[in-house]
């Protein structure tokens, strides 16, 4: 500024995420349909999931390999 004042403005780091937008659209459509189509998770389904991925351990803090990181 002419009077030796400096104005600082915070830069927005928010960006539109198209995947999040599509997910929220899907979610809102699901909510609008009501709850009549919701089915409980059965023990058999849980057992099948456990059989497929139950022994897999992951470290959520570990960085992805460059070839796996699509962001």
HELIX and SHEET records of a PDB file:
HELIX    1   1 UNK A   18  UNK A   32  1                                  15    
HELIX    2   2 UNK A   43  UNK A   53  1                                  11    
END                                                                             
